[in-house]
Amino acid sequence: MSVQRDSQLDMFAKPSPAAAKVRAPSRRPPSQPDARSDEDMARALEESGNYRILRKLTGRPIASVRRPEFSRLGVVLDTETTGLNHRSDEIIEIGAVAFTFDDDGAIGDIVGIYGGLQQPSRPIPREVTRLTGITDAMVEGQVIDIRSLSDLIEPADLIIAHNAGFDRPFCEAFSPLFTGKAWACSVSEIDWSARGFEGTKLGYLVGQAGYFHEGHRAVDDCHALLEILDRQQGEGESPFAELYRASQRSRIRIFAEHSPFEMKDHLKARGYRWSDGSDGRLKSWWIEVGEEDLGDELSYLRAEIYRWREADPPTVRLTAFDRFKP
């Protein structure tokens, strides 16, 4: 009885200051949202000058209606593979995001998305799984749906990859669907340094732009790249507008065939790359330049490398349909 009476008396007793502080009701109901949104708090931290905020990058939805003023179709494409060699390694994932754009390079809407896994003929190397998160269990029995993929690729005016020199050879080895298409490379055909970026890797571009995303999965990387390509800075053109304009220009590949061996360091320092003669290519140092720079480059080779005026190194004219091929 004494225990019950003491507990009843306690109900009416004046609480101690410490207890009152603990039991004090909230000044706002739990259901009422905080007056300051997450964005308000993020902005306040940024404006303090002591913090940098990364916002989660989310993909745009598929538009229900295609706007007629954006008459062209582009596809951002990404692959995950079992290795680096398109002749011996295989695609294990393809992601594609189709979007509309106009003749000035202004991006409209997303009109299609595809992502699919494919089981390779051999187990996925451990380092690839560590990088991509794709396991043998995930791809078991999986096959990329070529019909769904072709619905996006066949009508595309331009395919964009972040390092098209890697993705295009793999895609053309995977399916003839990709041959004969115009390709653009968002690494080599955009001057990222002029835009204030200190690197060209997608994760770095995303981070420096103030975002983060789930990297190294194909569709996620496609969404991330599209957002960066459409990022407007000041009054200048967007990265995609620059990329589209570059894709419309021809490039000239110059082969410094039979150049003196002792000149190799000079060529390398100028940006020439070595071709070992495989796949029927010339065995020589080579470089790609714009049509407007062809004369200057030939003059350099004749004066500094061959050292006679009559030298006539082989050249090949390339368009978006030819560039980045195997």
Salt bridges, closest charged atoms under 4 A:
GLU39 OE2 - ARG43 NH2 3.61
GLU39 OE2 - ARG55 NH2 2.76
ASP40 OD1 - ARG43 NH1 3.37
GLU46 OE2 - ARG55 NH1 2.97
GLU93 OE2 - ARG217 NH2 2.90
ASP103 OD1 - ARG72 NE 2.61
ASP109 OD2 - ARG67 NE 2.79
ASP157 OD1 - ARG72 NH1 3.89
GLU172 OE2 - ARG168 NE 2.73
GLU172 OE1 - LYS325 NZ 3.30
GLU189 OE2 - ARG323 NH1 2.96
ASP221 OD1 - HIS213 NE2 2.84
GLU227 OE2 - ARG60 NE 2.53
ASP230 OD2 - ARG60 NH2 2.69
GLU237 OE2 - ARG245 NH2 2.28
GLU242 OE1 - ARG195 NH2 2.89
GLU257 OE2 - HIS258 NE2 3.75
ASP265 OD1 - LYS264 NZ 3.30
ASP276 OD1 - ARG281 NH2 3.99
ASP279 OD2 - ARG87 NH2 2.28
GLU288 OE1 - ARG251 NE 3.98
GLU288 OE2 - ARG253 NH2 2.54
GLU288 OE1 - ARG323 NH2 2.60
GLU291 OE2 - ARG317 NH1 1.97
GLU297 OE2 - ARG270 NE 2.79
ASP312 OD1 - ARG302 NH2 3.97
